[in-house]
Amino acid sequence: MKYTVLSLLLICLAGLSTQAYQSDVLAGAWHTQQGDIEQTAVFVDGYLSHSTYDVKNKKFIATRGGTYTAENGKLVVTWQYDTEKAASNTPIETWVGQSSTFDYKTGETLATNLSGTDTKWHRIDANEGPMAGVWRITGRKQDDGISNMPLRDRRTLKILSGTRFQWVAINIKTGEFSGTGGGVYTFKNGKYTENIEFFSRDNDRVGASLSFDGKIENGSWHHSGLSSTGNPIYEIWDKLEE
């Protein structure tokens, strides 16, 4: 009897482990490139951000993203932002909150038609490190206090893999897109450093490096220093919870 119970327990645990692996098979950052045009896809905490840009010529092209599920070779993305659709005034009811399905297959590379054609992507990282996640700004220092920022449809997110960052300012109900920037980051010895590879508001920012003081305290990310415009900031970010 004890053997039977133990066997059933092991089978259940193995099944849970297999499910966790299957659901996490895309987790991390992926990259593909044709000529000067680069694409990255970051999958973290059930959220996808797919960006297209040209570092060499300092050109931001597009970004889109939202929540996702991946199972049995099918990637299903429910869109929250898409710069191309927003710019072309595509009716929001046709894409905001709507889902698209893509094929995928993983191995040494990721094969998927996420970009519109069958393409091979190479893994950059697997979300290693304490910063990987989808963060939202929850507080900002004003005068001598912290102004709290409740979660609303209009929000600013930072989407981090183990090595890549991207911030997006979006409205998940109206499809409004206010800006984005991204690239690679490091977080060492209390210093968070961003190296910018695309910036929708000012292409001349590409190649710039910004360093901030950073710490994780009670699960919150305290972020301080000078913004890209040179203004002092002190922000608090927390993991996104709907």
C-alpha positions as CSV (number, residue, x, y, z in Angstrom):
1,M,0.0,0.0,0.0
2,K,2.8,2.4,1.0
3,Y,4.6,1.5,-2.3
4,T,1.5,2.2,-4.3
5,V,0.9,5.6,-2.6
6,L,4.6,6.6,-3.1
7,S,4.5,5.5,-6.7
8,L,1.4,7.6,-7.4
9,L,3.0,10.6,-5.7
10,L,6.1,10.3,-7.8
11,I,4.0,10.0,-11.0
12,C,2.1,13.2,-10.0
13,L,5.3,15.1,-9.3
14,A,6.8,14.0,-12.6
15,G,3.6,15.1,-14.4
16,L,3.8,18.5,-12.7
17,S,7.4,18.8,-13.5
18,T,6.7,18.0,-17.2
19,Q,3.9,20.5,-17.3
20,A,6.1,23.2,-15.7
21,Y,8.8,22.5,-18.3
22,Q,6.4,22.6,-21.2
23,S,4.8,25.8,-20.0
24,D,8.3,27.4,-19.6
25,V,10.0,26.2,-22.7
26,L,9.9,29.6,-24.3
27,A,10.9,31.5,-21.2
28,G,13.8,33.9,-21.8
29,A,15.1,36.2,-24.6
30,W,15.4,35.2,-28.3
31,H,17.1,37.0,-31.2
32,T,17.0,36.8,-35.0
33,Q,18.6,39.1,-37.6
34,Q,18.4,39.6,-41.4
35,G,20.9,42.2,-42.6
36,D,20.8,45.1,-40.3
37,I,17.2,44.4,-39.1
38,E,17.1,42.7,-35.7
39,Q,14.2,41.2,-33.8
40,T,14.0,40.1,-30.2
41,A,11.3,38.3,-28.4
42,V,11.2,38.2,-24.6
43,F,9.0,35.7,-22.8
44,V,8.7,36.2,-19.1
45,D,6.0,35.6,-16.5
46,G,3.4,34.8,-19.1
47,Y,4.1,38.1,-21.0
48,L,5.7,38.5,-24.5
49,S,7.3,41.6,-26.0
50,H,8.4,41.3,-29.7
51,S,10.5,44.2,-31.0
52,T,12.1,45.0,-34.4
53,Y,14.9,47.6,-34.8
54,D,18.1,48.5,-36.5
55,V,21.0,49.3,-34.1
56,K,23.5,50.1,-36.8
57,N,21.3,52.8,-38.4
58,K,19.7,53.8,-35.1
59,K,16.2,53.0,-36.2
60,F,13.2,51.8,-34.1
61,I,10.8,49.9,-36.3
62,A,8.0,48.3,-34.2
63,T,7.1,46.5,-31.0
64,R,4.0,44.6,-29.9
65,G,3.2,42.4,-27.0
66,G,0.7,41.0,-24.4
67,T,0.0,37.9,-22.5
68,Y,0.7,34.5,-23.9
69,T,0.3,30.7,-23.5
70,A,2.4,28.1,-25.1
71,E,1.5,24.4,-25.4
72,N,1.8,21.6,-27.9
73,G,3.6,23.7,-30.4
74,K,1.1,26.5,-30.4
75,L,1.9,30.0,-29.1
76,V,-1.2,32.1,-28.4
77,V,-0.7,35.8,-27.8
78,T,-3.4,38.2,-26.5
79,W,-2.4,41.6,-27.7
80,Q,-2.1,44.6,-25.4
81,Y,0.0,46.9,-27.6
82,D,1.1,47.0,-31.2
83,T,2.9,50.2,-32.6
84,E,2.1,49.4,-36.2
85,K,-1.6,48.9,-35.6
86,A,-1.7,52.0,-33.3
87,A,0.1,54.1,-35.9
88,S,-2.2,53.0,-38.7
89,N,-5.4,53.6,-36.6
90,T,-6.5,50.0,-37.0
91,P,-9.8,49.7,-35.2
92,I,-9.0,48.6,-31.7
93,E,-11.8,46.0,-31.6
94,T,-10.0,44.0,-34.2
95,W,-6.8,43.6,-32.2
96,V,-6.7,44.9,-28.6
97,G,-7.5,42.0,-26.4
98,Q,-7.7,39.7,-29.4
99,S,-5.5,36.6,-29.8
100,S,-3.2,35.4,-32.5
101,T,-1.8,31.8,-32.8
102,F,1.7,31.0,-34.0
103,D,3.5,27.7,-34.5
104,Y,6.7,27.1,-32.6
105,K,9.3,24.3,-32.1
106,T,12.2,24.5,-29.7
107,G,15.5,22.7,-29.7
108,E,18.9,24.4,-30.1
109,T,17.0,27.2,-31.8
110,L,13.4,28.4,-31.7
111,A,11.6,27.9,-35.0
112,T,8.4,30.1,-35.2
113,N,6.4,32.2,-37.6
114,L,6.0,34.9,-34.9
115,S,7.5,37.4,-37.3
116,G,5.2,36.5,-40.2
117,T,7.5,34.0,-41.8
118,D,9.1,30.8,-40.6
119,T,12.3,32.0,-38.9
120,K,14.9,30.5,-36.6
121,W,15.6,32.4,-33.4
122,H,18.7,32.0,-31.2
123,R,18.4,32.0,-27.4
124,I,20.0,34.9,-25.6
125,D,19.1,33.9,-22.0
126,A,16.6,31.9,-20.0
127,N,15.5,34.6,-17.6
128,E,18.4,33.9,-15.2
129,G,18.9,36.5,-12.4
130,P,16.7,38.3,-9.9
131,M,15.5,41.1,-12.2
132,A,13.7,38.9,-14.7
133,G,10.0,39.7,-14.8
134,V,7.3,42.2,-15.8
135,W,7.5,45.2,-13.5
136,R,5.2,48.2,-13.3
137,I,5.9,51.6,-11.7
138,T,4.0,51.8,-8.4
139,G,5.5,54.9,-6.8
140,R,7.5,58.0,-7.6
141,K,9.3,60.4,-5.2
142,Q,7.8,63.9,-5.2
143,D,9.2,66.5,-2.8
144,D,9.7,64.6,0.5
145,G,7.3,61.7,-0.1
146,I,6.4,58.9,-2.4
147,S,3.4,59.3,-4.6
148,N,1.6,55.9,-5.1
149,M,0.5,54.9,-8.5
150,P,-2.4,52.4,-8.6
151,L,-2.7,50.0,-11.5
152,R,-4.8,51.4,-14.3
153,D,-5.4,50.7,-18.0
154,R,-2.8,53.2,-18.8
155,R,0.5,51.9,-17.5
156,T,4.3,51.9,-17.8
157,L,5.9,48.5,-17.7
158,K,9.5,47.3,-17.7
159,I,9.9,43.8,-19.2
160,L,13.2,42.2,-18.2
161,S,14.7,38.9,-19.2
162,G,18.0,37.8,-17.7
163,T,19.9,40.3,-19.9
164,R,17.5,42.4,-21.9
165,F,15.2,45.3,-20.8
166,Q,12.3,47.1,-22.5
167,W,10.0,49.7,-21.1
168,V,6.6,50.4,-22.7
169,A,4.1,53.1,-22.0
170,I,0.7,51.7,-23.1
171,N,-3.1,51.7,-22.6
172,I,-4.3,48.1,-22.6
173,K,-7.9,49.1,-23.4
174,T,-7.6,51.9,-26.0
175,G,-4.4,50.6,-27.7
176,E,-2.7,54.0,-27.2
177,F,1.1,53.8,-27.3
178,S,3.2,56.5,-25.8
179,G,6.7,55.2,-26.2
180,T,9.3,52.4,-25.7
181,G,13.0,51.8,-25.3
182,G,15.1,48.7,-24.9
183,G,18.4,47.0,-25.1
184,V,20.7,45.1,-22.7
185,Y,21.1,45.6,-19.0
186,T,23.4,44.6,-16.1
187,F,22.6,44.7,-12.4
188,K,25.7,44.4,-10.2
189,N,26.8,45.7,-6.8
190,G,23.7,47.9,-6.5
191,K,24.1,49.4,-10.0
192,Y,21.5,48.9,-12.7
193,T,22.9,49.9,-16.1
194,E,20.9,50.1,-19.4
195,N,22.6,50.1,-22.8
196,I,20.1,51.4,-25.3
197,E,19.5,49.6,-28.6
198,F,16.2,51.2,-29.6
199,F,14.3,54.3,-28.4
200,S,11.0,55.2,-30.1
201,R,11.0,58.9,-29.0
202,D,14.6,59.7,-30.1
203,N,16.7,57.5,-32.3
204,D,19.8,59.5,-31.3
205,R,19.6,57.8,-27.8
206,V,20.7,54.5,-29.4
207,G,24.2,53.6,-28.1
208,A,23.8,55.6,-24.8
209,S,24.4,53.9,-21.5
210,L,22.5,54.9,-18.4
211,S,23.4,53.8,-14.8
212,F,21.1,54.0,-11.8
213,D,21.3,53.0,-8.2
214,G,19.1,49.9,-7.7
215,K,18.0,47.6,-4.9
216,I,15.3,45.0,-4.3
217,E,13.7,45.7,-0.9
218,N,10.7,43.6,0.3
219,G,10.1,42.5,-3.3
220,S,10.1,46.1,-4.6
221,W,12.6,47.5,-7.0
222,H,14.0,50.9,-5.9
223,H,15.4,52.8,-8.9
224,S,17.1,56.1,-8.6
225,G,19.5,58.4,-10.6
226,L,19.1,60.6,-13.6
227,S,16.6,59.9,-16.4
228,S,17.4,59.9,-20.1
229,T,16.6,63.7,-20.1
230,G,19.0,64.3,-17.2
231,N,16.3,64.8,-14.5
232,P,16.7,63.2,-11.1
233,I,14.3,60.3,-10.4
234,Y,13.4,58.0,-7.6
235,E,11.0,55.3,-8.6
236,I,9.5,52.2,-7.0
237,W,8.6,49.2,-9.3
238,D,6.7,46.0,-8.4
239,K,6.0,42.8,-10.3
240,L,2.8,43.2,-12.3
241,E,-0.2,41.5,-10.8
242,E,-3.5,41.9,-12.6
